Amino acid sequence: MSKFVSIMTNTYSSEITYDEWLKRINNFFFHDKKIAELLKQNGMTKWTIYKTEDVEPLKVIAVCEYENDDSFQKCQKVFLKFLPKIQDLIIKTNFARAHVVKDAI
């Protein structure tokens, strides 16, 4: 079974909204190491967040890599608990999900 990735592209209404989103991400997922450890135990192998250099609109790309589809499904339960914590922020979000077919260099 191949690795699975979820790619999220967020567009923010302002730098303030981005800063608040990042603060909430850090508080929920990384302040208490238990959440990050739970994601690892469920098969998340990498989580990278990229902030583009575009000023307007401000965009962020997040890539979450999992051992396989099943790992993604398990970790989604954690992410679904986080969503209510950001529902008041104005963010346009797009997702792409895919299997890794080449991972080199």
C-alpha positions as CSV (number, residue, x, y, z in Angstrom):
1,M,0.0,0.0,0.0
2,S,1.4,3.4,-0.9
3,K,1.8,6.5,1.2
4,F,-1.2,8.9,1.2
5,V,-1.1,12.7,1.3
6,S,-3.6,15.4,2.0
7,I,-2.7,18.8,0.6
8,M,-4.6,21.8,1.9
9,T,-4.4,25.3,0.4
10,N,-5.7,28.1,2.6
11,T,-6.3,31.7,1.4
12,Y,-6.7,34.2,4.3
13,S,-8.6,37.4,4.4
14,S,-5.7,39.1,6.2
15,E,-2.4,38.6,8.0
16,I,-4.3,38.9,11.3
17,T,-6.5,35.9,10.3
18,Y,-3.4,33.9,9.3
19,D,-1.7,34.7,12.6
20,E,-4.7,33.6,14.5
21,W,-5.1,30.4,12.5
22,L,-1.4,29.5,13.1
23,K,-1.7,30.3,16.8
24,R,-4.7,28.0,17.1
25,I,-2.9,25.2,15.1
26,N,0.1,25.4,17.4
27,N,-2.1,25.5,20.6
28,F,-4.2,22.5,19.6
29,F,-1.7,20.2,17.9
30,F,1.7,21.1,19.4
31,H,1.3,22.8,22.8
32,D,0.5,19.4,24.4
33,K,2.7,16.8,22.8
34,K,-0.1,14.2,23.3
35,I,-1.9,15.2,20.1
36,A,1.2,15.1,17.9
37,E,2.0,11.7,19.4
38,L,-1.5,10.4,18.7
39,L,-1.2,11.5,15.1
40,K,2.1,9.7,14.8
41,Q,0.7,6.6,16.4
42,N,-2.1,6.6,13.9
43,G,0.2,6.8,11.0
44,M,0.9,10.4,10.2
45,T,4.5,10.6,9.0
46,K,5.0,14.2,8.1
47,W,3.2,17.6,8.4
48,T,4.6,20.6,6.7
49,I,3.1,24.0,6.5
50,Y,4.4,26.5,3.8
51,K,3.5,30.2,3.7
52,T,3.8,31.7,0.3
53,E,5.5,34.9,-0.3
54,D,2.4,36.4,-1.9
55,V,1.2,39.4,0.1
56,E,-2.3,39.4,-1.3
57,P,-4.0,37.1,-1.1
58,L,-2.0,35.5,1.7
59,K,-1.8,31.7,1.1
60,V,-0.6,28.7,3.1
61,I,-0.1,25.2,1.8
62,A,-0.2,22.3,4.3
63,V,1.0,18.8,3.3
64,C,0.1,16.0,5.6
65,E,1.7,12.6,4.8
66,Y,0.4,9.3,6.1
67,E,1.5,5.7,6.0
68,N,-1.6,4.8,3.9
69,D,-5.3,5.6,3.4
70,D,-6.3,3.9,6.7
71,S,-3.8,6.1,8.6
72,F,-5.4,9.2,7.0
73,Q,-8.9,8.1,8.1
74,K,-7.7,7.5,11.7
75,C,-6.1,10.9,11.9
76,Q,-9.1,12.7,10.4
77,K,-10.9,12.0,13.7
78,V,-8.4,14.3,15.4
79,F,-8.6,17.0,12.8
80,L,-12.4,17.0,13.0
81,K,-12.1,17.9,16.7
82,F,-10.0,20.9,15.7
83,L,-12.4,22.3,13.1
84,P,-14.8,24.0,15.6
85,K,-11.8,25.9,17.0
86,I,-11.4,27.8,13.7
87,Q,-14.9,28.1,12.4
88,D,-15.1,31.8,13.2
89,L,-12.1,32.6,11.0
90,I,-12.6,33.6,7.3
91,I,-10.5,31.2,5.4
92,K,-11.0,29.7,1.9
93,T,-9.8,26.1,1.9
94,N,-9.2,23.7,-0.9
95,F,-8.1,20.1,-0.5
96,A,-6.4,17.6,-2.8
97,R,-5.8,14.0,-1.6
98,A,-3.6,11.5,-3.4
99,H,-1.4,8.5,-3.3
100,V,2.4,9.0,-3.5
101,V,3.6,7.5,-6.8
102,K,7.2,8.9,-6.6
103,D,9.2,10.1,-3.6
104,A,12.8,10.8,-4.5
105,I,15.5,13.4,-3.9
